[in-house]
Amino acid sequence: GYFSMTMNIYVAQDIDSNDALQVAVRADNSVSYETLNGFFSGLSGLKYKDPNTNVWTW
């Protein structure tokens, strides 16, 4: 059968929080602002953690 590997990212309001939401990404590995703003209204900026260096960046 056909099996699709869905990639997810983990999103949290506070970088020190362990309370993260799991969000599925689109085919191009992007996530829409509207999706994230639905979880965190008034979203103003995002930081992401580089999985290779484990460092937070803008």
PQR file of N, CA, C, O and H, with PARSE charges and radii, in Angstrom:
ATOM      1  N   GLY A   1       0.826  -1.206   0.000 -0.4000 1.5000
ATOM      2  CA  GLY A   1       0.000   0.000   0.000 -0.0000 2.0000
ATOM      3  C   GLY A   1       0.854   1.247   0.000  0.5500 1.7000
ATOM      4  O   GLY A   1       2.069   1.199   0.194 -0.5500 1.4000
ATOM      5  N   TYR A   2       0.196   2.350  -0.220 -0.4000 1.5000
ATOM      6  CA  TYR A   2       0.879   3.640  -0.255 -0.0000 2.0000
ATOM      7  C   TYR A   2       1.027   4.184   1.157  0.5500 1.7000
ATOM      8  O   TYR A   2       0.056   4.251   1.911 -0.5500 1.4000
ATOM      9  H   TYR A   2      -0.791   2.389  -0.377  0.4000 1.0000
ATOM     10  N   PHE A   3       2.230   4.567   1.505 -0.4000 1.5000
ATOM     11  CA  PHE A   3       2.480   5.114   2.841 -0.0000 2.0000
ATOM     12  C   PHE A   3       3.141   6.477   2.721  0.5500 1.7000
ATOM     13  O   PHE A   3       4.208   6.609   2.121 -0.5500 1.4000
ATOM     14  H   PHE A   3       3.019   4.513   0.893  0.4000 1.0000
ATOM     15  N   SER A   4       2.507   7.480   3.289 -0.4000 1.5000
ATOM     16  CA  SER A   4       3.038   8.836   3.234 -0.0000 2.0000
ATOM     17  C   SER A   4       3.687   9.181   4.566  0.5500 1.7000
ATOM     18  O   SER A   4       3.080   9.029   5.627 -0.5500 1.4000
ATOM     19  H   SER A   4       1.641   7.372   3.776  0.4000 1.0000
ATOM     20  N   MET A   5       4.916   9.642   4.496 -0.4000 1.5000
ATOM     21  CA  MET A   5       5.626  10.033   5.703 -0.0000 2.0000
ATOM     22  C   MET A   5       5.298  11.493   5.986  0.5500 1.7000
ATOM     23  O   MET A   5       5.799  12.383   5.299 -0.5500 1.4000
ATOM     24  H   MET A   5       5.409   9.766   3.635  0.4000 1.0000
ATOM     25  N   THR A   6       4.479  11.745   6.970 -0.4000 1.5000
ATOM     26  CA  THR A   6       4.148  13.121   7.326 -0.0000 2.0000
ATOM     27  C   THR A   6       5.165  13.633   8.329  0.5500 1.7000
ATOM     28  O   THR A   6       5.422  13.002   9.354 -0.5500 1.4000
ATOM     29  H   THR A   6       4.072  11.022   7.528  0.4000 1.0000
ATOM     30  N   MET A   7       5.737  14.783   8.019 -0.4000 1.5000
ATOM     31  CA  MET A   7       6.686  15.370   8.944 -0.0000 2.0000
ATOM     32  C   MET A   7       5.953  16.325   9.869  0.5500 1.7000
ATOM     33  O   MET A   7       5.051  17.047   9.444 -0.5500 1.4000
ATOM     34  H   MET A   7       5.528  15.296   7.186  0.4000 1.0000
ATOM     35  N   ASN A   8       6.339  16.323  11.117 -0.4000 1.5000
ATOM     36  CA  ASN A   8       5.740  17.217  12.098 -0.0000 2.0000
ATOM     37  C   ASN A   8       6.802  18.108  12.716  0.5500 1.7000
ATOM     38  O   ASN A   8       7.972  17.739  12.814 -0.5500 1.4000
ATOM     39  H   ASN A   8       7.071  15.737  11.462  0.4000 1.0000
ATOM     40  N   ILE A   9       6.368  19.286  13.130 -0.4000 1.5000
ATOM     41  CA  ILE A   9       7.237  20.138  13.931 -0.0000 2.0000
ATOM     42  C   ILE A   9       6.576  20.301  15.290  0.5500 1.7000
ATOM     43  O   ILE A   9       5.373  20.086  15.439 -0.5500 1.4000
ATOM     44  H   ILE A   9       5.417  19.586  13.050  0.4000 1.0000
ATOM     45  N   TYR A  10       7.361  20.678  16.261 -0.4000 1.5000
ATOM     46  CA  TYR A  10       6.843  20.923  17.601 -0.0000 2.0000
ATOM     47  C   TYR A  10       6.882  22.419  17.855  0.5500 1.7000
ATOM     48  O   TYR A  10       7.912  23.068  17.670 -0.5500 1.4000
ATOM     49  H   TYR A  10       8.338  20.853  16.140  0.4000 1.0000
ATOM     50  N   VAL A  11       5.746  22.957  18.281 -0.4000 1.5000
ATOM     51  CA  VAL A  11       5.604  24.397  18.448 -0.0000 2.0000
ATOM     52  C   VAL A  11       5.221  24.687  19.892  0.5500 1.7000
ATOM     53  O   VAL A  11       4.310  24.068  20.441 -0.5500 1.4000
ATOM     54  H   VAL A  11       4.910  22.430  18.432  0.4000 1.0000
ATOM     55  N   ALA A  12       5.926  25.634  20.498 -0.4000 1.5000
ATOM     56  CA  ALA A  12       5.609  26.037  21.868 -0.0000 2.0000
ATOM     57  C   ALA A  12       5.627  27.556  21.959  0.5500 1.7000
ATOM     58  O   ALA A  12       6.346  28.225  21.216 -0.5500 1.4000
ATOM     59  H   ALA A  12       6.666  26.137  20.052  0.4000 1.0000
ATOM     60  N   GLN A  13       4.836  28.089  22.872 -0.4000 1.5000
ATOM     61  CA  GLN A  13       4.772  29.536  23.039 -0.0000 2.0000
ATOM     62  C   GLN A  13       6.036  30.066  23.705  0.5500 1.7000
ATOM     63  O   GLN A  13       6.454  31.195  23.448 -0.5500 1.4000
ATOM     64  H   GLN A  13       4.253  27.546  23.475  0.4000 1.0000
ATOM     65  N   ASP A  14       6.636  29.254  24.555 -0.4000 1.5000
ATOM     66  CA  ASP A  14       7.826  29.649  25.300 -0.0000 2.0000
ATOM     67  C   ASP A  14       8.923  28.627  25.006  0.5500 1.7000
ATOM     68  O   ASP A  14       8.683  27.423  25.093 -0.5500 1.4000
ATOM     69  H   ASP A  14       6.297  28.337  24.764  0.4000 1.0000
ATOM     70  N   ILE A  15      10.112  29.091  24.662 -0.4000 1.5000
ATOM     71  CA  ILE A  15      11.170  28.146  24.284 -0.0000 2.0000
ATOM     72  C   ILE A  15      11.594  27.251  25.435  0.5500 1.7000
ATOM     73  O   ILE A  15      12.194  26.199  25.212 -0.5500 1.4000
ATOM     74  H   ILE A  15      10.306  30.069  24.591  0.4000 1.0000
ATOM     75  N   ASP A  16      11.287  27.656  26.669 -0.4000 1.5000
ATOM     76  CA  ASP A  16      11.632  26.822  27.820 -0.0000 2.0000
ATOM     77  C   ASP A  16      10.512  25.865  28.193  0.5500 1.7000
ATOM     78  O   ASP A  16      10.643  25.074  29.126 -0.5500 1.4000
ATOM     79  H   ASP A  16      10.799  28.510  26.850  0.4000 1.0000
ATOM     80  N   SER A  17       9.408  25.943  27.457 -0.4000 1.5000
ATOM     81  CA  SER A  17       8.238  25.137  27.788 -0.0000 2.0000
ATOM     82  C   SER A  17       8.374  23.721  27.252  0.5500 1.7000
ATOM     83  O   SER A  17       8.889  23.505  26.155 -0.5500 1.4000
ATOM     84  H   SER A  17       9.301  26.586  26.699  0.4000 1.0000
ATOM     85  N   ASN A  18       7.910  22.769  28.033 -0.4000 1.5000
ATOM     86  CA  ASN A  18       7.828  21.395  27.545 -0.0000 2.0000
ATOM     87  C   ASN A  18       6.446  21.119  26.977  0.5500 1.7000
ATOM     88  O   ASN A  18       6.173  20.014  26.508 -0.5500 1.4000
ATOM     89  H   ASN A  18       7.491  22.944  28.924  0.4000 1.0000
ATOM     90  N   ASP A  19       5.577  22.113  27.017 -0.4000 1.5000
ATOM     91  CA  ASP A  19       4.204  21.976  26.557 -0.0000 2.0000
ATOM     92  C   ASP A  19       4.125  22.379  25.089  0.5500 1.7000
ATOM     93  O   ASP A  19       3.660  23.470  24.760 -0.5500 1.4000
ATOM     94  H   ASP A  19       5.798  23.011  27.398  0.4000 1.0000
ATOM     95  N   ALA A  20       4.581  21.492  24.213 -0.4000 1.5000
ATOM     96  CA  ALA A  20       4.654  21.810  22.792 -0.0000 2.0000
ATOM     97  C   ALA A  20       3.544  21.114  22.025  0.5500 1.7000
ATOM     98  O   ALA A  20       3.148  19.996  22.355 -0.5500 1.4000
ATOM     99  H   ALA A  20       4.958  20.605  24.481  0.4000 1.0000
ATOM    100  N   LEU A  21       3.050  21.785  21.005 -0.4000 1.5000
ATOM    101  CA  LEU A  21       2.045  21.216  20.113 -0.0000 2.0000
ATOM    102  C   LEU A  21       2.751  20.591  18.922  0.5500 1.7000
ATOM    103  O   LEU A  21       3.769  21.100  18.453 -0.5500 1.4000
ATOM    104  H   LEU A  21       3.372  22.693  20.737  0.4000 1.0000
ATOM    105  N   GLN A  22       2.207  19.493  18.442 -0.4000 1.5000
ATOM    106  CA  GLN A  22       2.763  18.847  17.262 -0.0000 2.0000
ATOM    107  C   GLN A  22       1.937  19.300  16.066  0.5500 1.7000
ATOM    108  O   GLN A  22       0.715  19.146  16.058 -0.5500 1.4000
ATOM    109  H   GLN A  22       1.380  19.079  18.823  0.4000 1.0000
ATOM    110  N   VAL A  23       2.598  19.859  15.057 -0.4000 1.5000
ATOM    111  CA  VAL A  23       1.925  20.416  13.885 -0.0000 2.0000
ATOM    112  C   VAL A  23       2.463  19.736  12.629  0.5500 1.7000
ATOM    113  O   VAL A  23       3.676  19.662  12.433 -0.5500 1.4000
ATOM    114  H   VAL A  23       3.590  19.985  15.064  0.4000 1.0000
ATOM    115  N   ALA A  24       1.574  19.248  11.789 -0.4000 1.5000
ATOM    116  CA  ALA A  24       1.996  18.633  10.528 -0.0000 2.0000
ATOM    117  C   ALA A  24       2.405  19.724   9.543  0.5500 1.7000
ATOM    118  O   ALA A  24       1.762  20.769   9.452 -0.5500 1.4000
ATOM    119  H   ALA A  24       0.589  19.308  11.948  0.4000 1.0000
ATOM    120  N   VAL A  25       3.474  19.465   8.816 -0.4000 1.5000
ATOM    121  CA  VAL A  25       3.928  20.427   7.819 -0.0000 2.0000
ATOM    122  C   VAL A  25       3.373  20.062   6.443  0.5500 1.7000
ATOM    123  O   VAL A  25       2.917  18.942   6.218 -0.5500 1.4000
ATOM    124  H   VAL A  25       3.997  18.616   8.890  0.4000 1.0000
ATOM    125  N   ARG A  26       3.423  21.028   5.536 -0.4000 1.5000
ATOM    126  CA  ARG A  26       2.955  20.800   4.172 -0.0000 2.0000
ATOM    127  C   ARG A  26       4.019  20.044   3.378  0.5500 1.7000
ATOM    128  O   ARG A  26       5.104  19.756   3.884 -0.5500 1.4000
ATOM    129  H   ARG A  26       3.794  21.938   5.719  0.4000 1.0000
ATOM    130  N   ALA A  27       3.692  19.733   2.149 -0.4000 1.5000
ATOM    131  CA  ALA A  27       4.581  18.926   1.302 -0.0000 2.0000
ATOM    132  C   ALA A  27       5.959  19.566   1.135  0.5500 1.7000
ATOM    133  O   ALA A  27       6.956  18.862   0.978 -0.5500 1.4000
ATOM    134  H   ALA A  27       2.811  19.967   1.739  0.4000 1.0000
ATOM    135  N   ASP A  28       6.017  20.906   1.169 -0.4000 1.5000
ATOM    136  CA  ASP A  28       7.309  21.585   1.004 -0.0000 2.0000
ATOM    137  C   ASP A  28       7.977  21.877   2.352  0.5500 1.7000
ATOM    138  O   ASP A  28       8.891  22.697   2.438 -0.5500 1.4000
ATOM    139  H   ASP A  28       5.208  21.479   1.297  0.4000 1.0000
ATOM    140  N   ASN A  29       7.505  21.189   3.407 -0.4000 1.5000
ATOM    141  CA  ASN A  29       8.042  21.336   4.764 -0.0000 2.0000
ATOM    142  C   ASN A  29       7.778  22.702   5.381  0.5500 1.7000
ATOM    143  O   ASN A  29       8.470  23.101   6.318 -0.5500 1.4000
ATOM    144  H   ASN A  29       6.762  20.523   3.337  0.4000 1.0000
ATOM    145  N   SER A  30       6.782  23.424   4.866 -0.4000 1.5000
ATOM    146  CA  SER A  30       6.437  24.713   5.453 -0.0000 2.0000
ATOM    147  C   SER A  30       5.198  24.578   6.322  0.5500 1.7000
ATOM    148  O   SER A  30       4.450  23.605   6.222 -0.5500 1.4000
ATOM    149  H   SER A  30       6.220  23.099   4.105  0.4000 1.0000
ATOM    150  N   VAL A  31       4.997  25.566   7.169 -0.4000 1.5000
ATOM    151  CA  VAL A  31       3.788  25.652   7.983 -0.0000 2.0000
ATOM    152  C   VAL A  31       3.247  27.059   7.793  0.5500 1.7000
ATOM    153  O   VAL A  31       4.002  28.030   7.834 -0.5500 1.4000
ATOM    154  H   VAL A  31       5.604  26.356   7.251  0.4000 1.0000
ATOM    155  N   SER A  32       1.947  27.170   7.588 -0.4000 1.5000
ATOM    156  CA  SER A  32       1.394  28.494   7.326 -0.0000 2.0000
ATOM    157  C   SER A  32       1.313  29.329   8.596  0.5500 1.7000
ATOM    158  O   SER A  32       1.123  28.807   9.695 -0.5500 1.4000
ATOM    159  H   SER A  32       1.333  26.381   7.555  0.4000 1.0000
ATOM    160  N   TYR A  33       1.459  30.629   8.419 -0.4000 1.5000
ATOM    161  CA  TYR A  33       1.302  31.576   9.520 -0.0000 2.0000
ATOM    162  C   TYR A  33      -0.088  31.444  10.125  0.5500 1.7000
ATOM    163  O   TYR A  33      -0.251  31.528  11.342 -0.5500 1.4000
ATOM    164  H   TYR A  33       1.613  31.052   7.526  0.4000 1.0000
ATOM    165  N   GLU A  34      -1.092  31.237   9.272 -0.4000 1.5000
ATOM    166  CA  GLU A  34      -2.474  31.118   9.744 -0.0000 2.0000
ATOM    167  C   GLU A  34      -2.627  29.924  10.683  0.5500 1.7000
ATOM    168  O   GLU A  34      -3.324  30.011  11.694 -0.5500 1.4000
ATOM    169  H   GLU A  34      -0.959  31.169   8.283  0.4000 1.0000
ATOM    170  N   THR A  35      -1.979  28.815  10.349 -0.4000 1.5000
ATOM    171  CA  THR A  35      -2.042  27.636  11.210 -0.0000 2.0000
ATOM    172  C   THR A  35      -1.457  27.942  12.581  0.5500 1.7000
ATOM    173  O   THR A  35      -2.070  27.648  13.608 -0.5500 1.4000
ATOM    174  H   THR A  35      -1.412  28.745   9.528  0.4000 1.0000
ATOM    175  N   LEU A  36      -0.262  28.537  12.590 -0.4000 1.5000
ATOM    176  CA  LEU A  36       0.388  28.828  13.865 -0.0000 2.0000
ATOM    177  C   LEU A  36      -0.360  29.901  14.639  0.5500 1.7000
ATOM    178  O   LEU A  36      -0.478  29.822  15.862 -0.5500 1.4000
ATOM    179  H   LEU A  36       0.236  28.776  11.756  0.4000 1.0000
ATOM    180  N   ASN A  37      -0.863  30.903  13.931 -0.4000 1.5000
ATOM    181  CA  ASN A  37      -1.594  31.979  14.597 -0.0000 2.0000
ATOM    182  C   ASN A  37      -2.907  31.466  15.181  0.5500 1.7000
ATOM    183  O   ASN A  37      -3.451  32.058  16.113 -0.5500 1.4000
ATOM    184  H   ASN A  37      -0.767  30.968  12.938  0.4000 1.0000
ATOM    185  N   GLY A  38      -3.417  30.355  14.628 -0.4000 1.5000
ATOM    186  CA  GLY A  38      -4.609  29.742  15.197 -0.0000 2.0000
ATOM    187  C   GLY A  38      -4.337  29.163  16.579  0.5500 1.7000
ATOM    188  O   GLY A  38      -5.218  29.150  17.439 -0.5500 1.4000
ATOM    189  H   GLY A  38      -2.975  29.874  13.871  0.4000 1.0000
ATOM    190  N   PHE A  39      -3.119  28.687  16.787 -0.4000 1.5000
ATOM    191  CA  PHE A  39      -2.732  28.162  18.098 -0.0000 2.0000
ATOM    192  C   PHE A  39      -2.341  29.291  19.043  0.5500 1.7000
ATOM    193  O   PHE A  39      -2.713  29.293  20.216 -0.5500 1.4000
ATOM    194  H   PHE A  39      -2.403  28.697  16.089  0.4000 1.0000
ATOM    195  N   PHE A  40      -1.585  30.250  18.512 -0.4000 1.5000
ATOM    196  CA  PHE A  40      -1.070  31.350  19.326 -0.0000 2.0000
ATOM    197  C   PHE A  40      -1.514  32.659  18.692  0.5500 1.7000
ATOM    198  O   PHE A  40      -0.821  33.194  17.827 -0.5500 1.4000
ATOM    199  H   PHE A  40      -1.284  30.247  17.559  0.4000 1.0000
ATOM    200  N   SER A  41      -2.653  33.178  19.110 -0.4000 1.5000
ATOM    201  CA  SER A  41      -3.153  34.396  18.470 -0.0000 2.0000
ATOM    202  C   SER A  41      -2.244  35.575  18.802  0.5500 1.7000
ATOM    203  O   SER A  41      -1.703  35.674  19.903 -0.5500 1.4000
ATOM    204  H   SER A  41      -3.216  32.743  19.814  0.4000 1.0000
ATOM    205  N   GLY A  42      -2.090  36.461  17.830 -0.4000 1.5000
ATOM    206  CA  GLY A  42      -1.212  37.609  18.009 -0.0000 2.0000
ATOM    207  C   GLY A  42       0.256  37.251  17.851  0.5500 1.7000
ATOM    208  O   GLY A  42       1.132  37.921  18.396 -0.5500 1.4000
ATOM    209  H   GLY A  42      -2.530  36.381  16.935  0.4000 1.0000
ATOM    210  N   LEU A  43       0.512  36.199  17.107 -0.4000 1.5000
ATOM    211  CA  LEU A  43       1.880  35.736  16.878 -0.0000 2.0000
ATOM    212  C   LEU A  43       2.716  36.854  16.264  0.5500 1.7000
ATOM    213  O   LEU A  43       2.308  37.466  15.276 -0.5500 1.4000
ATOM    214  H   LEU A  43      -0.201  35.655  16.664  0.4000 1.0000
ATOM    215  N   SER A  44       3.877  37.122  16.843 -0.4000 1.5000
ATOM    216  CA  SER A  44       4.696  38.216  16.332 -0.0000 2.0000
ATOM    217  C   SER A  44       6.029  37.750  15.769  0.5500 1.7000
ATOM    218  O   SER A  44       6.605  38.437  14.926 -0.5500 1.4000
ATOM    219  H   SER A  44       4.208  36.625  17.645  0.4000 1.0000
ATOM    220  N   GLY A  45       6.529  36.620  16.204 -0.4000 1.5000
ATOM    221  CA  GLY A  45       7.808  36.155  15.685 -0.0000 2.0000
ATOM    222  C   GLY A  45       8.029  34.701  16.030  0.5500 1.7000
ATOM    223  O   GLY A  45       7.438  34.173  16.972 -0.5500 1.4000
ATOM    224  H   GLY A  45       6.061  36.062  16.890  0.4000 1.0000
ATOM    225  N   LEU A  46       8.876  34.069  15.268 -0.4000 1.5000
ATOM    226  CA  LEU A  46       9.169  32.655  15.488 -0.0000 2.0000
ATOM    227  C   LEU A  46      10.666  32.456  15.642  0.5500 1.7000
ATOM    228  O   LEU A  46      11.464  33.114  14.976 -0.5500 1.4000
ATOM    229  H   LEU A  46       9.356  34.499  14.503  0.4000 1.0000
ATOM    230  N   LYS A  47      11.034  31.549  16.520 -0.4000 1.5000
ATOM    231  CA  LYS A  47      12.413  31.081  16.589 -0.0000 2.0000
ATOM    232  C   LYS A  47      12.356  29.595  16.291  0.5500 1.7000
ATOM    233  O   LYS A  47      11.354  28.936  16.571 -0.5500 1.4000
ATOM    234  H   LYS A  47      10.386  31.014  17.061  0.4000 1.0000
ATOM    235  N   TYR A  48      13.421  29.073  15.728 -0.4000 1.5000
ATOM    236  CA  TYR A  48      13.455  27.636  15.476 -0.0000 2.0000
ATOM    237  C   TYR A  48      14.782  27.092  15.974  0.5500 1.7000
ATOM    238  O   TYR A  48      15.782  27.806  16.047 -0.5500 1.4000
ATOM    239  H   TYR A  48      14.235  29.608  15.501  0.4000 1.0000
ATOM    240  N   LYS A  49      14.767  25.820  16.311 -0.4000 1.5000
ATOM    241  CA  LYS A  49      15.990  25.181  16.794 -0.0000 2.0000
ATOM    242  C   LYS A  49      16.603  24.391  15.650  0.5500 1.7000
ATOM    243  O   LYS A  49      15.963  23.518  15.063 -0.5500 1.4000
ATOM    244  H   LYS A  49      13.954  25.240  16.251  0.4000 1.0000
ATOM    245  N   ASP A  50      17.844  24.709  15.346 -0.4000 1.5000
ATOM    246  CA  ASP A  50      18.573  23.989  14.311 -0.0000 2.0000
ATOM    247  C   ASP A  50      18.895  22.595  14.849  0.5500 1.7000
ATOM    248  O   ASP A  50      19.614  22.467  15.840 -0.5500 1.4000
ATOM    249  H   ASP A  50      18.364  25.418  15.823  0.4000 1.0000
ATOM    250  N   PRO A  51      18.369  21.549  14.204 -0.5600 1.5000
ATOM    251  CA  PRO A  51      18.591  20.199  14.733  0.2800 2.0000
ATOM    252  C   PRO A  51      20.050  19.756  14.688  0.5500 1.7000
ATOM    253  O   PRO A  51      20.442  18.839  15.410 -0.5500 1.4000
ATOM    254  N   ASN A  52      20.850  20.399  13.849 -0.4000 1.5000
ATOM    255  CA  ASN A  52      22.257  20.018  13.761 -0.0000 2.0000
ATOM    256  C   ASN A  52      23.088  20.621  14.886  0.5500 1.7000
ATOM    257  O   ASN A  52      24.028  19.997  15.379 -0.5500 1.4000
ATOM    258  H   ASN A  52      20.531  21.144  13.263  0.4000 1.0000
ATOM    259  N   THR A  53      22.733  21.847  15.290 -0.4000 1.5000
ATOM    260  CA  THR A  53      23.527  22.533  16.312 -0.0000 2.0000
ATOM    261  C   THR A  53      22.791  22.634  17.640  0.5500 1.7000
ATOM    262  O   THR A  53      23.398  22.937  18.667 -0.5500 1.4000
ATOM    263  H   THR A  53      21.970  22.354  14.889  0.4000 1.0000
ATOM    264  N   ASN A  54      21.473  22.381  17.623 -0.4000 1.5000
ATOM    265  CA  ASN A  54      20.639  22.485  18.816 -0.0000 2.0000
ATOM    266  C   ASN A  54      20.579  23.920  19.344  0.5500 1.7000
ATOM    267  O   ASN A  54      20.351  24.140  20.533 -0.5500 1.4000
ATOM    268  H   ASN A  54      20.980  22.135  16.789  0.4000 1.0000
ATOM    269  N   VAL A  55      20.785  24.897  18.449 -0.4000 1.5000
ATOM    270  CA  VAL A  55      20.796  26.308  18.821 -0.0000 2.0000
ATOM    271  C   VAL A  55      19.527  26.988  18.316  0.5500 1.7000
ATOM    272  O   VAL A  55      19.083  26.738  17.196 -0.5500 1.4000
ATOM    273  H   VAL A  55      20.970  24.718  17.483  0.4000 1.0000
ATOM    274  N   TRP A  56      18.945  27.852  19.154 -0.4000 1.5000
ATOM    275  CA  TRP A  56      17.764  28.628  18.744 -0.0000 2.0000
ATOM    276  C   TRP A  56      18.200  29.792  17.877  0.5500 1.7000
ATOM    277  O   TRP A  56      19.204  30.443  18.163 -0.5500 1.4000
ATOM    278  H   TRP A  56      19.305  28.055  20.065  0.4000 1.0000
ATOM    279  N   THR A  57      17.453  30.056  16.825 -0.4000 1.5000
ATOM    280  CA  THR A  57      17.773  31.157  15.929 -0.0000 2.0000
ATOM    281  C   THR A  57      16.490  31.721  15.340  0.5500 1.7000
ATOM    282  O   THR A  57      15.435  31.094  15.427 -0.5500 1.4000
ATOM    283  H   THR A  57      16.637  29.527  16.593  0.4000 1.0000
ATOM    284  N   TRP A  58      16.578  32.907  14.738 -0.4000 1.5000
ATOM    285  CA  TRP A  58      15.407  33.541  14.105 -0.0000 2.0000
ATOM    286  C   TRP A  58      15.288  33.093  12.673  0.5500 1.7000
ATOM    287  O   TRP A  58      14.370  33.513  11.969 -0.5500 1.4000
ATOM    288  H   TRP A  58      17.436  33.416  14.667  0.4000 1.0000
TER
END
